[in-house]
Amino acid sequence: MSPDIDLLIVGAGPAGMSAATKAREFGISVLVVDEQPEPGGQIWRGIERVGHTARAEILGESYTAGLDVAARFRQCGAGFSSETTLWHIEPGPVTFLKSKGVARRMTPRVVLLATGAQERPTPFKGWTLPGVMTIGAGQIQLKSAGQVPDGPVWIAGTGPLAYLYAVQLLKAGVEITGFLDTQSKGRLARSIGPALAALIGRPSDIMTGLAWLARIKRTCRYVPNVRQIVAGGDDRLDRITFEAGDRAPETVAAAALFVHEGVVPGIHPTMALDCRHQWNDMQASYAPAADEWGETSEPCVFAAGDLAGIAGAEAACLRGEIAAIGIARKLAVQTHAQAEQDAAPLRKRLAKAMAARRFLDQTYRPRQAAFVPADDALACRCEEVTVGQIRALCRAGKGDPNRIKAFSRAGMGACQGRLCNYTVGNILADETQSDPASIGLYRVRPPFRPLTLDELARLQTDEADT
């Protein structure tokens, strides 16, 4: 890794690749790092390897759209360090990376965080059984290795990604036994205004979604208004019990269950920096507060893509380009007037790309049980802390996420709170009858990604600091 870098981009997904390509047009030296062996991020995982194969036809046009972005990224002259993890970041900005067993400290002039999103954790009884996975994990298997599940296969959740994955499995020849749609009853009817705006601004998005849902209803059992789910089995999943509408609970055989209740920004890096964050009530999540260029409250640290708020791949690419223009302005490569002129058409395209966002956020907001699970569900799967234990600590006067963490170890496992942060906050908000935004999240402490003592002992610094 060269020490003389103007811009370090963390994340080689749609935003990171687009930002790197745009920044190189201004002559800015760029290094992009990513935990994966190839560029593409989660949405375009393995795009260079898979994009021209038969598997790409299964994954669809939204996947193959990444081919051109990846090709331009490879040709732009930016450096790319694969299988590289950001495990800490400090003001300066000062970054701490590790790759292939070697840890390194780097001080680029500017950092762009394009770390994307993560699936919203949705605990329920039995969610840690083998055979229960998130849809994101299922897509990783499909994209990376072409693996599909054996039946009986059930999908539980709601929203575009759940519908897309179901259609992808159907294209791959998988017989889906049933789809448990957890969209709250009446939510669509209450979204007429946003729906009309989406139809006007992005009619293709709405029609594609309706076509996916119609295919699901034609080819498998479709159960609407599912309120509660329990996964059962001794050593692995073998059954699901669910409640839908006002009907009595029903138990069905299952060998694979894929769940999804939307995604949230992956804010661990910006939380570690103590950047200012804003609560987005529509998306029920936090995102770093940033200016029109994506610069956060920490000088010279920018955020782009779904880290800056969930908006999808097309919007992520445009946000990446706008951030690159803002970085060129920050580095005095462009004047403010030039930057505004270059960004104007991109901002118009971004507004169009996000025309359906309000409709999606409002229509597919998770049901209450996804936010506040039953007491017997594991809230923190790393440390095996139940929802009931969190409630008991709150009633005992420990009603703060960091006190809960100290007394229960919830959030101290390998994921460092990524899988229980929001769950704990929502439980505390429910128990105290307060707003989740007022509860906050765990403090993020270094390292926020696993690091061995051997790697830490051999920490290297860039030449500017030696």
N, C-alpha and C positions, 0 to 999 in steps of 0.2 A: 504494500500500500504506500503510495507516494505521500510524503508529508506536505507537499506544496499544493494543496487543494483549495480552490476558492469555495466550492460547494460540495458538501457531502449530502447525498440523498439516501435516506433509510427507507427501503422498500422499492422493489422493482415491479410493482403492479401497474395498472393503467396510469395513475397519477405520477408515480416515480419515473416511469419510462418517458412519458410525455414531457415532464418537466426537464429531464436530462436532455432530450432532443432539442427543446426550445432554448435551453440555456447555452448549449453548444453553438447555436446560431449567433450568439453574442460574444463568442470567444471565451466564455467562462470555463475554467477547468473543473471537471465534474468527476466525482467517484460515486457510484451507486452500489450500495451493499444490500444483500437480501439473504434471508435464512435458507431459501430454497436453492437447489443446484442450477435452476434455470430462471430467466426472467418470466414474468407473467402474473405474479401475485396469485391470490386464491382464485379469482374469477377466470383468469387465463392460464392456469397452472399447466405447465408442459406444452404451451401453445406451439413452440418451434418444433417439437418432436411429434406432436399429435395432430397439429392443425391441418395436415394434408393427408391424413389417414381416414379410413372408414369410420373410426370412432368420432371424428369431428362432425360427421353428419348426424350422429346420435346427439351430440352436445349442442348442435344448433348454431344459427347465425350469430347469436350473441357471443358465442365462444370464438368462432373463426374471425370475428371482427378484430381480435387481438393480433392476428398475423401481421397486418400492415404496421401496427404500432410497434411491435417487437422488431420488425425488420428495420424500421427507421431508427429505432434505438440502437441497434447493433451497428448501424452505419454512421452514427452521429459523432463518434470519437470520444464518447464518455468511457471512463473506466468502469469495470463491473467486477465486483468481488462477491462470488456466490458462497453459499454456506457460511455466511458471516452474520453474527448476531450482535445487535446493540444491547449491552447489558446494563449500561448506566449512562447518564448524561447530566452535565452540570452547566451552570451559567458560564458564558464565555464566547461562544459555546465550546465546551470540552466534551468529547465523546469517548466512550470506552467500548471497544469492539472485541470480539473473539472470532477466530477462524482457524479451523483445523488444529485445535489445541493451543493456539497462541493468542494471548490477550494483548491488546494494544490501546494506547491512549492517543487520540488525535485531536488537533485543534484547527479545523477548517475555519474559513472566514464566516461562512454561513452554513446552517444545517436546515434541510427540508425534511420534515418527518412525513412520510407517505406510508404509514404503517397499516392503513386500511381499517377494517372492521373485524369484529368477532361475533359469533352467534350469541344471541341473548341466552344466558343460562336459564333453563326451565326445569327446576327440580320437581320430581314427583316420586311417589313410592315405587322403588324398583328401577329408577333411571340409571343406576350403576351396574345393572345386570349385563353380562355379555349377551350381545344380540340387540341391545338398545344403543342407538347412535344418533348423533345429530345429522341432519341432511347435509350440512357442510362436510362432515367426515365421509358420508356416502359419496358425495361428489368428488372428494379427493381420491377415493378408491377408483371411481369410474374414470376420472381424467388421467390419473397417474398410471394405472395398470389395467384398465378395462374391466375391473372386477364388479360384478353385480351380485345381489343377494339371492339366496334360495328361499323358497316360500315355506309357510305362508308369510307374505310380506305385507306390512301395514305402514302407512304414513299418517302421522298425526301432526297437525299444525295448520298454519294458514299463511297466505301471502304469496307473492309471485315466485319466490324461490322454492316453496313447497310444491306449487303447481308445476314449475319447470322441471324439478327433479322427477316428479311422477311421470311426466311426459317423456323425459329422457330414458327412464327405466322401461317404459312401454316400447319405445323405439328400439331398445336393446333386447327386446324379446322377453322381458320379465313380466310374469303374471302377478299383478298387484291384487292382493285379496281385498283390501279395503283402504279407504281414505277417510280419516277422522278429521273433519274440518272444524277447527276450534274458533272460527270467526264468530264473534258474539252476535246473537240474534238481533236484527234490526239495525246493525251497524251500517250496512250498505244503504238502507233507506234514509239514514241520517246524513249521508254523504252526497246528496244529490248535487248541491252546488259545486263542490270540488270535482265531482264526476263530470259535470258539464264542461268545466274548465279544462279537465284532462282530455275530454273528447275533442275539444276545439284545438288545444295545443299539441296533443300527442295522440291522435286517434289510433295510430298503429299499435301503440303500447296497450291500449284498452282492448282493441280487437284481438290482439295476440293472447292476452290474458283470458278473455272470454273463450277463445278457441281451446286453450289448454284445459280450462275447467270443463268445457263440454266434452272433451275427449275422456277426461277422468271419469265423468259421470256415465259415459257410454260403456266403459271397459272394466269397471270394478265397482264394488259396493261403495257408495258415497254416503257418509253419515254427517249431516250438518249439525251445528250448534252443540258441539261436544264440550262439556264443562269440566269433567274430571277424567283422569287417566291413571290407572295403576298397572304396572308391569309385574308379572308374577313368574316364578320359577325357582327351582332349587339352586342348581349350578349355573343355569343360563335361562334366558327368556323362553317360556313355552306358552304363555297366555297373556292376554290383555283384558282388563276390566275397564269399561268406560261408561260414563253417564252422558246422555245426550238429551237436551231439552227437558221435558217433564217425565221422560220414560224411566223405567226401572233400570238399574245397572245391568249390563250385559257382559258376559265373559266369552271371549273367542280365542281360538288357537292362534299362536304366532311364533315364528322363528326369527323374524327380524322386524324391528320397529324403528322408524326414522322420524325424529321429532324436529320441529322448527317453529319458533315464535319471533322471527325477525332477527335483525342484527343491530349492534351498537358500536360506536366508534371505539377503536382500540387505544385508549388514552393513557396507558401506563407510562410511556415516555414523557408526555406533557405533564402528567401528575408528578412524576419524579422531579421535573424541573420546577414544580410549584407554579406553573403557568396559571393564569386566571381561566376558569372554566365557566361555561354557561349551561343551564339546564334547558333542554328542549322538551317541552311538555308533550308535544305531538309525537315525538319519538321516544319519550320516557327514558332519556339518557343525557349524559353530559357530553360536551364537545369543547375543545379549547376555544376561548374567545380570540378572535383574530380580526385584523383589519381587512380592507377590500382586496389586499394582495396576498392574504394568508399569513401575515406576520403575527405571531402570538405576542403575549405580554412580555415574553422574554426576548430582548433584542437579538436580531440575527437568527432567530429560530422561527421557521415557517411551518405551516401545516397545510396539507392538500389532500384531496381525495376523500374517502369516507371517514378518515380521521377527523376531518373538519365538519362532519355531519353526513348522515347517510343520504346518498343521492344516486348511486349506481355508477357503472363503468364509464359511460359517455361523459357524464358530468365530471367524473374524476379526472379524465384526460384533460378536459377544458380547465379545471381548477389547477391542474399541474402546470399547464402552459401559462396561465395567469400568474401563478406563483413565480415561475421562472422569469417572467417580465418584471415582476416586483423585485426579485432578487437582483436582476440587472440594474434596476433603478437604485437599489440599496448599495450596490458596489460601484455606482457612478459610471456604469457602462452605458446607461441610457439616461436622458433627462426625464423629468417628470412628464413633460408634454409628450415626448416620444412614447413613453410607457403608456400613457392614457390612450394615445392614438392606436397603438398596437393591441391594447387590451379590449378596446371598445367592441370590435366584432366578436371576440371570444365571449364577452359578457352577454351579448345578445344570444349567441348560440347556447350559452349555459342556461339562460332563462327559459329557452325553449326546451332544452333537455330536462329541466326540472318541472315542466308544466304539470306533470301528473303526480308530483311528489306529495302534495297536500292530500290528494285523494288516497294515495297508497297509505300514507301515515295514519290518516283518520279511519280508513276502512279496515285496515289490518292491524290495528293496535291490539296487543295481546290481551287475552281474557284475564280477569282478576286472579285466577288460580295460578297463572304463570308468574305473576308478581309475588303473590303470597301463597305458597304451597301449604298443604296440610302438615300438621305438627310432626307426623312420623316420617316425612321426607327428609333426606339428607340435604342440608343447606350447603355445607362444605364437604365435598366428596374427598378432598385430600386428607383432611383431619377427622372425617366421619362425625361431624357435628350436625345434629338434627335441627329442624326448624323449631321444635318444641324447646330445645335447650337454649336457643337464641331468645325465644320469648321469655323463658324463665329468668335469664340474666337481665333482660330489659326490665322485668317486673321487680328485680332485686336492686334496681337503681343503676344498672350498667348500660343505660340506653344511648350509647354513643358507639359508632362502628369501631373505633380504636380501643375502647374499653372492652367491647365484645371480643375483639381480636386477642387482647391480652389475657382475658379470663377463660377463653374457650379454645384458643389456637386457630379458630376459623380465619382463613386468609394467610396462614403461615406455611402452607404446603408448597409443593413444587410450582403451582401456578401463580403463587404470590397474590392470591385474591382475585385473579381475573374471572374465575368461575363462580365466586360467591359474593363479590363486592355488591352488586346491585341487589341480589337476593337479601342479604343482611340489611341493607338500607331500606328496602321495601317492607321487610318484617318489622323493623323498628318504627317505620312511619305508620304502619297499620296498628301496631300495639299502642303507640302514643297518640293516634289519631291526628297525625301531622302530615305535612307535605314531604314527599321523598326528597325534594330539592333542599329542604331545610336540614335534612339528616346528614347529607354528604356521604363520602366514601372513605375507605381506609387511606391512611398515609402510605405512600409508596416508598419503600426503602431499598437501597442498593444491596445486592444486584437484583434487578427485577426479572432477569433471566438466569437460569442455572449456570453456575461458574464453579469450576473445581479450584481447590486450594493451590494445586500445581500451576494452573493457568494464572491465578492471581499472583503467585510468587514470582512468575517470570514475565510480569507485566512490562511491556515495552512502551517507550514514549516516542513521539515523532521528533525529527531532528530540530525543529524549532524550539523544543523544550530542553534540549540536552546541552 
